[in-house]
Amino acid sequence: MKSCFALLLAFACTTSANAAEWQSVTSTPGNFKALLPSKPMKLNRTINTAVGKVELYMLISTTSGGKAAFAVMFNDYPAKVTQNSTANAILDRALNGAVKSKQGKIISKKSLKLDGFPGKEIKFEGTSNGKKLTGHIRVYLVKSRLYQLLVFGEGNVTVPKADVDKFFASFKRLKK
């Protein structure tokens, strides 16, 4: 999670988009649909993790001149990871890794479900390139697939709660 979070921040800080109208996006390989505030960029990366190499798929949308970003990411863990760890442990590692990578602290945390599968949501504060960062992250573990939904604002940009809620509420799995 730490590597993908850094990649997301680098992308958001160099990309600008106008948020004239929310875009509906569907990912057949990811088995989800969601609303994003601008046309997303699709990125795929192989990242090294504590459990080995993992293919990470990302849809990233930016607003506020690149100082705010919305992203849906997913990766599939090797079976040994989900067999040898609890869902709560996997979700906590993903969230804690993201916050730690930004010298951050968790402001609030709650558990939730997606189609009966476990999830967690946090609000956090941290830093990116010496600038204040405020964000919200939701993670869900569906069998061996980790879904990550991120929203953050950098510097003096705070993403309105209504936009965070709209984005999070729009995320749906296609096939149950």
C-alpha positions as CSV (number, residue, x, y, z in Angstrom):
1,M,0.0,0.0,0.0
2,K,2.9,2.4,0.8
3,S,4.2,2.2,-2.8
4,C,0.8,2.7,-4.4
5,F,0.0,5.7,-2.2
6,A,3.3,7.4,-3.1
7,L,2.5,6.8,-6.8
8,L,-1.0,8.2,-6.4
9,L,0.4,11.4,-4.8
10,A,3.0,11.8,-7.5
11,F,0.3,11.5,-10.2
12,A,-2.1,13.9,-8.5
13,C,0.5,16.6,-8.0
14,T,1.5,16.6,-11.7
15,T,-2.0,16.2,-13.3
16,S,-4.8,18.7,-13.5
17,A,-8.4,18.1,-14.4
18,N,-11.6,20.1,-14.4
19,A,-14.4,18.6,-12.3
20,A,-17.3,19.8,-14.5
21,E,-19.2,16.6,-14.3
22,W,-18.8,13.3,-12.5
23,Q,-17.9,10.4,-14.7
24,S,-19.3,6.9,-14.3
25,V,-16.5,4.3,-14.8
26,T,-16.7,0.6,-15.0
27,S,-13.8,-1.9,-14.6
28,T,-14.6,-5.3,-15.9
29,P,-11.3,-6.8,-14.7
30,G,-11.8,-5.1,-11.4
31,N,-15.5,-6.1,-11.2
32,F,-16.6,-2.7,-10.0
33,K,-18.2,0.6,-11.1
34,A,-17.8,4.0,-9.4
35,L,-18.3,7.7,-10.0
36,L,-15.2,9.9,-10.3
37,P,-15.2,13.8,-10.5
38,S,-13.1,13.8,-13.8
39,K,-12.0,11.5,-16.5
40,P,-9.7,9.0,-14.8
41,M,-6.3,7.9,-15.9
42,K,-5.7,4.2,-15.8
43,L,-2.4,2.9,-14.5
44,N,-1.1,-0.6,-13.8
45,R,2.0,-1.3,-11.8
46,T,3.8,-4.3,-10.3
47,I,4.8,-3.4,-6.8
48,N,7.0,-5.2,-4.3
49,T,5.3,-5.9,-1.1
50,A,6.0,-7.8,2.1
51,V,4.1,-10.8,0.5
52,G,6.0,-10.6,-2.8
53,K,5.2,-8.9,-6.1
54,V,1.6,-7.7,-6.6
55,E,0.0,-6.3,-9.7
56,L,-1.8,-3.0,-8.8
57,Y,-4.6,-1.5,-11.0
58,M,-5.5,2.1,-10.5
59,L,-8.1,4.6,-11.8
60,I,-7.1,8.1,-10.7
61,S,-9.1,11.3,-11.1
62,T,-7.9,14.8,-10.0
63,T,-9.5,18.1,-9.3
64,S,-8.4,21.5,-7.8
65,G,-5.5,21.8,-10.2
66,G,-4.1,18.5,-9.2
67,K,-4.2,19.2,-5.4
68,A,-7.1,16.8,-4.8
69,A,-7.4,13.2,-6.0
70,F,-9.9,10.4,-6.0
71,A,-8.7,6.8,-6.8
72,V,-10.0,3.3,-7.0
73,M,-7.3,0.7,-6.8
74,F,-7.3,-3.1,-6.6
75,N,-4.9,-5.9,-6.3
76,D,-5.2,-9.6,-5.8
77,Y,-3.1,-11.2,-3.0
78,P,-1.6,-14.6,-3.3
79,A,-3.9,-17.2,-1.6
80,K,-1.3,-17.8,1.2
81,V,-1.8,-14.2,2.4
82,T,-5.6,-14.5,2.9
83,Q,-5.3,-18.0,4.3
84,N,-2.6,-17.1,6.8
85,S,-4.0,-13.7,8.0
86,T,-7.4,-12.4,9.2
87,A,-9.3,-9.9,7.1
88,N,-8.9,-7.4,9.8
89,A,-5.1,-7.8,9.9
90,I,-4.9,-7.4,6.1
91,L,-7.1,-4.3,6.1
92,D,-5.2,-2.7,9.1
93,R,-1.8,-3.3,7.4
94,A,-3.0,-1.6,4.2
95,L,-4.4,1.4,6.1
96,N,-1.4,1.7,8.5
97,G,1.1,1.4,5.7
98,A,-0.6,4.3,3.8
99,V,-0.7,6.5,6.8
100,K,2.8,5.7,7.9
101,S,4.1,6.5,4.4
102,K,2.9,10.1,4.8
103,Q,4.1,10.5,8.4
104,G,0.4,10.7,9.2
105,K,-2.0,10.0,12.0
106,I,-5.4,8.4,11.9
107,I,-8.2,10.9,13.0
108,S,-11.1,8.4,12.8
109,K,-11.6,4.8,11.9
110,K,-14.7,2.6,11.4
111,S,-15.5,-0.9,10.2
112,L,-18.0,-1.5,7.4
113,K,-19.1,-4.1,4.9
114,L,-19.4,-4.4,1.1
115,D,-21.8,-7.1,0.0
116,G,-21.0,-8.9,3.3
117,F,-17.3,-8.6,2.9
118,P,-15.2,-6.7,5.5
119,G,-14.0,-3.2,5.1
120,K,-12.6,-0.2,7.0
121,E,-12.6,3.5,6.6
122,I,-10.2,6.1,8.0
123,K,-9.8,9.8,8.0
124,F,-6.1,10.8,8.3
125,E,-3.7,13.8,8.2
126,G,-0.2,13.6,7.1
127,T,2.4,15.4,4.8
128,S,3.4,15.1,1.2
129,N,6.4,16.9,-0.1
130,G,6.4,19.1,3.0
131,K,2.7,20.0,2.5
132,K,-0.2,19.2,4.6
133,L,-2.3,16.2,3.4
134,T,-5.8,15.4,4.5
135,G,-7.5,12.2,3.3
136,H,-10.1,9.5,3.5
137,I,-9.4,5.8,2.7
138,R,-11.8,2.9,2.4
139,V,-10.5,-0.6,2.0
140,Y,-12.4,-3.8,1.4
141,L,-11.2,-7.4,1.3
142,V,-13.3,-9.5,-1.1
143,K,-11.9,-13.0,-0.9
144,S,-8.2,-12.4,-2.0
145,R,-8.9,-9.0,-3.7
146,L,-8.1,-5.8,-1.9
147,Y,-10.1,-2.7,-3.1
148,Q,-8.8,0.7,-2.0
149,L,-10.7,3.9,-2.4
150,L,-8.7,7.1,-1.7
151,V,-9.7,10.7,-1.5
152,F,-7.2,13.4,-0.5
153,G,-6.5,17.1,-0.6
154,E,-3.0,18.6,-0.5
155,G,-2.1,21.9,1.1
156,N,-5.1,24.1,1.8
157,V,-7.4,21.9,-0.4
158,T,-10.0,20.0,1.6
159,V,-12.3,17.8,-0.4
160,P,-15.9,18.5,0.6
161,K,-17.5,15.8,2.7
162,A,-20.4,15.6,0.1
163,D,-17.9,14.7,-2.6
164,V,-16.2,12.1,-0.4
165,D,-19.6,10.5,0.5
166,K,-20.7,10.6,-3.2
167,F,-17.5,8.8,-4.3
168,F,-17.6,6.2,-1.6
169,A,-21.4,5.5,-2.0
170,S,-21.0,5.1,-5.8
171,F,-18.5,2.1,-5.5
172,K,-20.3,-1.1,-6.3
173,R,-19.2,-4.6,-7.3
174,L,-20.6,-5.8,-10.6
175,K,-20.9,-9.5,-10.0
176,K,-21.7,-10.6,-6.5
